[in-house]
């Protein structure tokens, strides 16, 4: 019997056989442990991939009930994918964790309060517009806000939300692409989305921004609500299939990791077709042969590599390739480690997020760079908030914004949307 929690999300019964079969593929060798950020912090078996597999096995077989400790250990997994990248048994740990959380929901354990609030917020354009309108006031009055709201206010950018929709044409078009903005993209990375259109137009591509697109589904999927995630996926497939675009371009690797899984998650030919078209913007640009003009005095940029780009999307080399022509590129030494943002974890598990971020801030300060670039909006806002709070004068940007800045210096006619 399905049940509802206070988030108005539907908890559905997972296929227990599939869940146990996934879990049984883990041979408990422990090679993943040194690569797990939460195990590195806690040094507790239950905070490791191997430990979480054991907990999910007990939960699925009804040997364990979803009490506070078990729930906390499963909720605190960052789903960074580091364990999958080194697993000799090829355990699909991300899928296992998503299904394990769905089992938690079905057995009565709600997602963390702030995570449920974020799911509501991500699904409401009205709330996002309101947040954009009051973001300046929220930052000014941060000291007066409760700690949880103060944390959310710190993640808001200085720019107004992007209002992008329709088709942005260029002269002598080489093709037609569609831009995936995501649910929070217009609010949290308006500069990157506008710069993406400008750069794609400069590279010779018409850009369409479908009005009816929605969240990629990652937030709901990772929170344990697969039916809600599939509803969002179906909406996006409909919205983008009507564009006739040659490619679906994303700027946030966290969204991209899920978009490229639509074939498996949606289970229909249209989902597989959509997934095959989904590409990171820098990967797409590099594949077309387009190159930005060389910068006369290149900026020094430190590159933060998101876990989703490294472990799921796998298209990061193109970013370095394009930046190399316009900037003095320096990769952060801790790029093998998660920054702690991890989707909703940045608000639902702040202590873990901030502890993991602290090392990144030190690396940024020591890099000698003048700007930090990263291809995931969650990482960008988490790092920028930490830099602001620490009084470290660095700007965190999307790589495409660096490309757009160089373009505008060399070609004043490039629009600034």
C-alpha positions in Angstrom: 0.0 0.0 0.0 1.5 3.3 -1.0 1.6 6.1 1.5 2.0 9.9 1.4 4.3 12.0 3.5 3.9 15.7 4.3 5.7 16.7 1.2 2.7 15.5 -0.9 5.1 13.2 -2.6 4.0 9.6 -3.2 6.1 6.9 -1.6 5.9 3.7 -3.8 6.9 0.2 -3.0 10.3 -0.5 -4.6 10.9 -3.8 -6.4 12.6 -5.5 -3.4 14.1 -8.3 -5.6 15.8 -5.7 -7.8 17.0 -3.8 -4.7 18.5 -6.9 -3.1 20.0 -8.1 -6.4 21.8 -4.7 -6.8 23.0 -4.9 -3.2 24.2 -8.5 -3.6 26.5 -7.5 -6.4 28.8 -5.8 -3.8 31.5 -8.2 -2.7 32.4 -6.1 0.4 36.1 -5.8 -0.6 36.4 -2.3 0.8 38.4 -0.8 -2.0 35.9 2.1 -2.1 36.4 3.2 1.4 39.4 5.5 0.9 37.5 7.3 -1.9 34.3 8.0 0.1 34.1 11.5 1.5 31.7 10.7 4.4 33.8 7.7 5.5 36.9 9.9 5.4 35.2 12.4 7.8 33.5 9.9 10.2 35.7 6.8 10.0 32.6 4.8 10.7 31.7 1.7 8.6 28.1 2.8 8.3 29.2 6.0 6.6 31.0 4.0 3.9 29.6 2.6 0.6 30.1 -1.0 1.9 28.4 -0.1 5.2 25.5 1.5 3.4 25.0 -1.5 1.1 24.7 -3.7 4.3 22.1 -1.3 5.7 20.1 -1.4 2.5 20.2 -5.2 2.5 18.9 -5.3 6.0 16.2 -2.7 5.2 15.0 -4.5 2.1 14.9 -7.9 3.8 13.0 -6.4 6.7 15.8 -7.2 9.1 16.2 -3.5 9.9 13.6 -0.8 10.5 14.2 2.8 9.3 15.2 4.3 12.7 17.1 7.5 13.2 20.6 6.0 12.9 19.9 3.9 9.8 18.1 6.8 8.1 20.9 9.3 8.9 23.6 7.0 7.4 21.6 6.6 4.2 20.6 10.2 3.9 24.2 11.5 4.4 25.5 9.7 1.3 26.5 12.4 -1.1 26.0 10.2 -4.2 29.3 11.6 -5.5 30.0 8.4 -7.5 33.6 8.1 -6.3 32.9 4.5 -5.1 31.5 3.5 -8.5 34.5 4.8 -10.3 36.9 2.5 -8.4 34.6 -0.5 -7.8 36.0 -3.8 -9.3 32.6 -5.4 -9.2 30.9 -2.5 -11.1 28.3 -2.1 -8.4 25.7 0.5 -9.5 25.8 2.2 -6.2 24.0 5.4 -7.2 21.0 3.5 -8.4 21.2 1.3 -5.3 21.2 4.4 -3.1 18.2 6.0 -4.9 16.2 2.8 -4.5 17.3 2.4 -0.9 15.9 5.9 -0.1 12.7 5.0 -2.0 12.5 2.0 0.4 12.9 4.3 3.3 10.1 6.5 2.1 7.8 3.5 1.6 8.5 2.4 5.1 7.6 5.7 6.6 10.8 7.7 6.9 10.5 11.2 5.4 13.2 13.0 3.6 14.9 15.7 5.7 12.7 18.8 6.2 14.9 21.2 4.3 15.2 18.7 1.4 11.4 18.5 1.2 11.3 22.3 1.2 13.8 22.5 -1.6 11.8 20.0 -3.6 8.7 22.3 -3.3 10.8 25.3 -4.1 12.4 23.7 -7.2 8.9 23.0 -8.5 7.5 26.5 -8.1 8.5 29.2 -10.5 6.4 31.7 -8.4 8.5 31.0 -5.3 11.7 31.3 -7.3 10.6 34.6 -8.7 9.8 35.8 -5.2 13.2 34.6 -4.0 14.9 36.5 -6.8 13.0 39.7 -5.9 13.9 39.6 -2.2 17.4 38.1 -2.6 19.1 41.5 -2.0 17.1 42.1 1.1 17.8 38.6 2.3 21.5 39.1 2.0 21.4 42.4 3.8 19.3 41.0 6.7 21.1 37.6 6.9 22.0 38.2 10.6 18.3 38.5 11.5 17.2 35.3 9.7 17.1 31.8 11.3 20.2 29.7 10.6 18.5 27.6 8.0 17.1 30.5 6.0 20.4 32.4 6.5 22.2 29.5 4.8 19.7 29.5 1.9 20.1 33.3 1.5 23.9 32.9 1.3 23.4 30.6 -1.8 21.6 33.3 -3.8 23.6 35.1 -6.5 23.8 38.9 -6.9 22.1 38.8 -10.4 18.4 38.9 -11.1 16.8 35.6 -12.2 17.1 34.9 -16.0 13.9 35.2 -18.1 14.8 33.1 -21.1 12.3 31.4 -23.5 11.8 31.0 -27.2 14.3 30.9 -30.0 17.5 32.9 -30.2 18.7 33.0 -33.8 22.1 33.7 -35.3 23.1 34.6 -38.8 24.4 31.8 -41.1 23.2 29.1 -38.7 25.1 25.8 -38.6 22.4 24.0 -36.6 19.7 24.2 -34.0 20.2 23.3 -30.3 17.9 23.4 -27.2 19.1 24.7 -23.9 18.2 22.9 -20.6 17.9 25.5 -17.9 16.8 23.3 -15.1 14.5 24.2 -12.2 16.9 26.4 -10.3 19.2 27.5 -13.1 17.4 30.7 -14.0 17.6 31.8 -10.3 21.0 30.4 -9.3 23.1 30.8 -12.5 21.4 33.4 -14.7 24.8 34.7 -16.0 25.8 31.2 -17.2 22.6 30.6 -19.1 22.7 34.0 -20.8 26.3 33.5 -21.7 25.5 30.0 -23.1 23.1 31.5 -25.6 25.6 34.2 -26.6 28.5 31.7 -27.1 26.3 29.2 -28.9 25.0 31.9 -31.2 28.6 33.1 -31.8 29.6 29.6 -32.7 26.8 29.5 -35.3 23.9 27.8 -33.6 20.3 28.8 -33.1 19.3 28.2 -29.5 15.8 27.3 -28.3 14.8 27.5 -24.7 11.6 25.4 -24.3 9.1 27.1 -22.0 7.5 24.0 -20.6 10.7 22.3 -19.4 11.0 21.3 -15.7 13.5 20.0 -13.1 15.6 17.2 -14.5 14.3 14.9 -11.8 17.5 14.5 -9.9 16.3 16.1 -6.6 13.2 13.9 -6.4 15.1 10.8 -7.5 17.9 11.1 -5.0 15.3 12.0 -2.3 13.6 8.7 -2.8 10.6 9.8 -4.9 11.1 7.9 -8.3 7.5 8.4 -9.5 7.8 12.2 -9.2 11.2 12.0 -10.9 9.7 10.1 -13.8 6.8 12.6 -14.1 9.4 15.4 -14.5 11.4 13.4 -17.0 8.3 12.7 -19.1 7.5 16.5 -19.1 11.0 17.3 -20.3 11.0 14.7 -23.0 7.7 16.2 -24.4 9.0 19.8 -24.1 12.3 19.1 -26.0 11.0 16.6 -28.5 8.8 19.4 -29.9 11.9 21.5 -30.7 13.4 19.3 -33.3 16.8 20.3 -31.9 20.0 18.4 -32.9 21.3 18.5 -29.3 20.1 19.2 -25.8 22.7 21.4 -24.1 23.1 21.6 -20.3 25.3 23.9 -18.2 25.0 22.1 -14.9 26.7 18.7 -14.7 24.4 17.6 -11.8 21.4 18.0 -14.2 23.4 16.5 -17.0 24.2 13.3 -15.1 20.4 12.6 -14.8 19.5 13.8 -18.3 22.0 11.3 -19.8 20.2 8.5 -17.8 16.8 9.2 -19.2 17.0 6.1 -21.3 17.3 3.8 -18.3 15.1 5.9 -16.0 12.3 6.6 -18.4 12.4 3.2 -20.0 11.0 4.3 -23.3 12.6 5.0 -26.8 11.9 8.7 -26.4 13.9 8.7 -23.2 16.9 7.0 -24.8 16.7 9.5 -27.7 16.7 12.4 -25.3 19.6 11.0 -23.4 21.6 10.5 -26.5 21.2 14.2 -27.4 22.2 15.6 -23.9 25.6 17.2 -23.9 27.6 19.5 -21.7 28.0 22.9 -23.4 31.8 22.9 -23.5 31.8 19.3 -24.8 29.4 20.3 -27.5 31.3 23.4 -28.6 34.6 21.5 -28.7 33.1 18.8 -30.8 31.9 21.3 -33.4 35.5 22.5 -33.9 34.7 26.0 -32.6 37.4 27.7 -30.7 37.2 31.1 -28.9 39.7 33.9 -29.8 42.9 33.8 -27.9 43.1 36.3 -25.0 45.8 38.9 -25.1 46.2 38.9 -21.3 44.6 35.7 -20.0 43.1 35.6 -16.5 44.3 33.0 -14.0 41.5 30.6 -13.3 41.3 27.7 -10.9 39.2 24.8 -12.1 37.0 22.9 -9.6 35.9 19.5 -11.1 32.4 18.5 -10.0 31.9 14.9 -9.0 29.0 14.6 -11.4 31.2 15.7 -14.3 34.0 13.4 -13.3 32.1 10.3 -12.4 28.8 10.5 -14.4 28.9 12.9 -17.4 32.6 12.3 -18.2 33.0 15.3 -20.6 35.4 17.5 -18.6 38.4 17.4 -21.0 36.6 19.7 -23.4 36.3 22.4 -20.7 40.0 22.4 -20.1 40.6 22.3 -23.9 38.5 25.4 -24.5 39.8 27.3 -21.4 43.4 26.7 -22.3 43.2 29.1 -25.2 41.7 32.0 -23.2 43.0 31.6 -19.6 45.9 30.5 -17.5 44.3 27.3 -16.2 45.1 25.8 -12.8 43.3 22.6 -11.6 42.7 22.5 -7.9 44.8 19.7 -6.3 41.8 18.3 -4.5 39.7 17.7 -7.6 39.4 14.0 -6.6 37.4 15.1 -3.6 33.8 16.2 -3.3 33.2 19.9 -2.3 30.1 18.9 -0.2 27.4 20.6 -2.2 25.9 17.3 -3.6 22.4 18.6 -4.6 20.1 19.0 -1.6 22.8 17.9 0.9 24.1 21.4 0.9 21.0 22.4 2.9 20.0 19.2 4.6 23.4 18.2 5.9 25.3 21.5 6.4 28.0 20.3 8.8 29.2 17.7 6.3 28.9 20.2 3.4 30.9 22.9 5.2 33.6 20.5 6.5 34.3 19.2 3.0 34.2 22.7 1.5 36.8 24.0 4.0 39.7 22.2 2.2 38.5 23.5 -1.1 38.6 27.1 0.1 42.2 26.7 1.3 43.2 25.3 -2.1 41.5 28.2 -3.9 43.3 30.7 -1.7 46.6 29.0 -2.4 46.1 28.6 -6.2 47.2 32.1 -7.2 44.2 32.3 -9.4 41.9 35.3 -9.7 38.7 33.3 -10.5 37.3 29.9 -9.8 35.3 28.0 -12.6 33.1 25.0 -12.2 30.5 23.4 -14.4 27.9 22.6 -11.7 25.7 25.2 -10.2 25.4 23.6 -6.8 29.2 23.5 -6.5 29.4 27.1 -7.7 26.9 28.5 -5.2 28.4 26.5 -2.3 31.9 27.6 -3.0 30.9 31.2 -3.6 29.0 31.3 -0.3 32.1 29.9 1.5 34.4 32.4 -0.1 32.1 35.3 0.8 31.9 34.2 4.4 35.7 33.8 4.6 36.3 37.2 3.1 38.3 35.7 0.2 37.9 37.9 -2.9 37.2 35.3 -5.6 34.5 35.1 -8.2 33.1 31.7 -9.0 31.9 31.4 -12.6 30.8 28.8 -15.2 33.5 28.1 -17.8 31.2 29.3 -20.5 31.1 32.8 -18.9 34.9 33.0 -19.2 34.5 32.2 -22.9 31.8 34.8 -23.3 33.9 37.5 -21.6 36.7 36.9 -24.0 34.3 36.9 -27.0 32.9 40.3 -25.9 36.3 41.8 -25.5 37.2 40.8 -29.1 33.8 41.3 -30.6 31.7 44.1 -29.0 28.7 43.1 -31.0 28.3 39.8 -29.1 25.0 40.3 -27.1 24.9 40.4 -23.3 21.4 39.0 -22.7 
